[in-house]
Amino acid sequence: MMQVHEVLQFVDKVVYAKTGQHLNDLQRGIIEGTLKRQNYPDIAENCGCSAGHAKDVGYELLQMLSDVFDEPVDKKNLKSVLERQGNLTISFGDRSKSIRSINSNIIGCINVSSDQPISTQNESQPQASEFQRVKNKARIEAVGKLRLFGLSDEQIAEVLELPLDVVKQVNLKE
């Protein structure tokens, strides 16, 4: 299962690829809090700032994510936008709603709840290898989308953490 820090890493990479700037701690806290359905006063308390400041930064962040993902993003649809953009499944513990990607492959899962049971090594090993295979497939599929953003093969390789020769081979398959 993909943890919240991996979701934040995904968003940070996409934002960096588009803007050249990484998310700051407050922006990361706002995304995490939003995914947990927290309001701005609760997010502000967790991040050590005023509710007004968290709301202002949150508004700017959602505007930036709207530009980055090329679709409107607000607190109510952030989860679904991230699911579409990253081909992810986001679950919230027992209230989990599995949302499949267009091709019906579950690409990943964001576990934003800390009360999930921890799997033993033997139970998680087959799931981890299948997850890795599907995750790599999603990275390959993302190459074309990142090219639309104007990224070079070298930048795409860095953002997706793929070998450059793998990124260049995607051209040959198209």
N, C-alpha and C positions, 0 to 999 in steps of 0.2 A: 504494500500500500504506500502511496505517495504521501509523505508528511507535509505539513503546512510550510516548512522551510523550503521544500522542493518546489511548491507552488510559487512562493516568493522568489525563488531563484529563477523560475521560468519567466515570471513577470519582469523581474529585473533585467534578464537577458534581452527580452523583447524591447523593453523601454530603452535600454542602453543601445541596442542596434538601431533604434529609430532616432533617439535624441542625443546619444553620446554621454548621457548622465545616468548614474545608478540611483536606485531608490535610497532614500535616507531612512533612518530608524522610525521616524514618525509615519512616513508613507507606508512602510512595511507593517507597522502596528495598525494602521487604518485598514489596510487590505485584510489582515488577519481578523481584526475585530468585525469588519463588515461580513466576512465569510461566516463568522460565528453569530451573526445577526445582533451585534451589540450596537447600542446607540452612541452618539458622540461623547456624552459625558462619561460613559464607561470606558470607551476607547481612550479618552483623555486621561482618566485616572490611571489606566494601565501604562500609558506612555509618559506620564509626569508632566502634563501641560494643561492649559485651560480648555474647557469644552469649545469655546469660541475659536481658539487657535486650531484645535483638531478639526473643527468643522470647515474653517477656511482652507486649511491644507488639504482636507478631504475633497472639497469642491474642486480645487486646482488639480488634484491627483486624478479625479474622475474625468475631468476635461482632457487631461493629458492621455489617459487610457483610451478615451473616445477617439482621439487623434491617432494614437498608436495602433489600435485595433480596427480603425476605420468603421466604427459603428458606435451608436450612443451607449455610454456606460454610466450607470448610476448605482446607488447603494442597493437598490432592489434587484438589479439584473446582473451585478458583477459576477456572481456565481455562474450563471448561464453563459455569459460572454466568455469567461475563462474556460468553461467546458467546451464551447465551440472552437475557440481560438487554439486551445492546447490539446484538443481531443482527449479531455480528461473526464473522469467521473468523480464528482465531489460527494463525499458522504459525511454525515454528522452523527456518528455513533448509531444508536438504535433508530434514529429518525432518518436513516439512509434512504435516499432515492437514487437508484441506479439510473444514470442517463447514458445511453449508448451513443457512440459516434455514428455518423452517417452510414458507414460501412459495417455497422453492427459489431465492431470489435471494441471491447473495452480496453482503452489505451492505458489508463492509470486511475488511481484513486487518491483523493486528498483526504487524509484523516485529520480532521481539525479537533477531534475529541481526544482527550488524554485518558479516557476510561476504557479504551480498547484493550482486550486481552493481548498479551504478547505471545506470539507463536513460538514453539520450540524450533530448533534448527532443522529437524527432520521434516516438520510440517511446512515450513516456509521455503525450503530449498527449491522444490519444483515450481512453486508460484513465482519465486524470484527469477528463475531462469526464463520462464514464459514471459514475465513482465519485462525483463531485459530485452528479449527478442522483439516484443511488440513496441517497446520504447524506441529501440533502434529503427524499426520500420517507420515510426512516427517522425523521427529525426530526418530520415531520408525523404519522406513526403514533405517535410517543412522546407527543404532546400529550394524548391520551386517558388514557394511563397516568399521566402526571404530574398530571392532574386528579384521578385516584383518590387520589393522595397529598395532595390538598387544596391544590395550588398554584393561585394566581390566574393569569389569562392573562398579566398583566404579568411575573410570576415565570417562567412557562413560556417566554415570549418571550426573557427574559434568559438562562435556563439553556440553551435550545436555540439561542440566537443567531439567532432568527427575528424578522422584523418583527411587531409586535403585531397588525396587521391580518390577517396570514396566520394567526396563532394563532386569532384570533376567527372567521375564516372556517371553521375546522375544525368549529365548532358547526353551521354551516349545512349542511355536507355530511353530518352524522350523522342 
